[in-house]
């Protein structure tokens, strides 16, 4: 049932996404997870306590962050599958853990803003999807940031939750999404979160490991069926550059996207006024623009379609013996 629920989730989310009116009315599951993480942060990340206390508290918080959504997901899916059309309802709930449609919309918005409003519009649009300082970016930097975010979030926002949904149903998908949300909120190497967020950050690295490699392979496969992309260069970039990225996972989809499009992504970036050194992904040109963002989006759509087909084939194989 998990594979069927996952396939339905992919199809539903690709078709309708998560409507804004529902977000306004009741919020979004990621927001609810964020409230729990924020409560744990305020309650247990005490600056007046020792580093050992904060690290131990962080491990306890990480356990809660995984256990609570997983238990809720398990109970909800088990209850729904007893109902008529329960599998469709489970698929609809699972679709809220994916970001195919919203990712495309947000990245496309950056290209539109650059073309219509210039650099200021592009900076404003890209600030919605990246954590770096937008005011330090020129037009090429804005374009590269959007493409990097597209590649990384293809892994974090689509491939990884699908991987864990397939393995663990709503429990696996919800647990993954909570871990990923925790990493974005408390998994920072800062004085406040270096100890408390340590467990969440390391756990996020672990659960994203299989999906990041699979995402790179999907991008390479998409490049193989695209006119203006190179699968061979994408493969070379992944093998040469991915393991040099400061993240153990983000480098794989970013390197694949860079190589496929003949770009150089990543490299030094500014976060909170601090320059963060990082290796370049790909050895192509750094002068990117809205056309490159649209090329990356086209590659993303093909990679996502390949992924949906693979999940559909897996579902057919699993269902056939029944």
C-alpha positions, 0 to 999 in steps of 0.5 A: 500500500505504501507504494500506491499511496506514494504514487497517488501523492506524486500525481495529486501534488503535481496536479493541484499542489497545496492550495493557498486557501488551505494554507491560509485556513489551517496552515501546512504540515511543515508549519505544524512541525515548525511549531513543535520544533520551535517549542522544543528550541525555546524549552530546551536550548538554554544558553545558560546551560553547558554545551554538553547539556545543550547537545544532550537536549538536542538528541532528545529533541531530535527523538521527539521530532522523529517520533511524534510525526511518525506515530501520527502518520502511522495511526492516520494511515492505518485508520484511513486504509480501513475506510472506502477510498481511504487510500485516496485520502492517504495519498492526498495527505501524503501529497502535502509532504511533497513540493513538485508544483510549489518548487517549480512555481517559486523558481520560475518566479525568479526568472520572471522577476529578472525579466520583468523587474530587473535585478531588484525583482530577482533578488526579492524573488530568490530571497523566498527560496534561498538563505543567502544574502540576496543583496550580495548577488548580481543577476548571474548570482541570482540565477545561479542561486535559483538553479542551485535551490531547484537542484537541492530541493528536487532531492530534499523536497521530492525524491527524499520524501518519496523514498521514505514514503515508499519505505514507511508510508505516512509515518516515514514521510512525516518523520523525514519531513520533520527531520528536514524542517528541523535541519532548516530551523536548528541545524546551523553551525552557529553559537546558538545551534552548534550543540543543540542542533547537532543531532538534527543536522547529522540526522538530516545528512543521513536520511538524505544520503540515498535520495541525493544520489538518486536525484543526481541519477534522475537529472543525468537521465533527464539530460540524456533525453534533452536536446540542450543538456549533456548527460556525460558532462553531468556524470563527470561533474558528479564524479569529480565535484559532488564530494567536494561540496560542504554538504554531504548531499547537496553537491550531488544534484547540484553537480549533476545540474551544473554539468548538464547545463554547462554551468558552474554552481555553488562556490563561495556564498554570503550568509548573514554577512559571513562569506562561506567558502565552498567548492564549485560544482561543474566547470562551465560558465558562471554567467547564468541568466533567466534562460538558464533558469528555464533550461534547469526547470525543463530538466527538472520537469523531465527528471520528475516525470522519470521519477513518477514513471519509476514509482508507477512501475514499482507500484505495478510490480508490487500490486501485480502478484496480488 
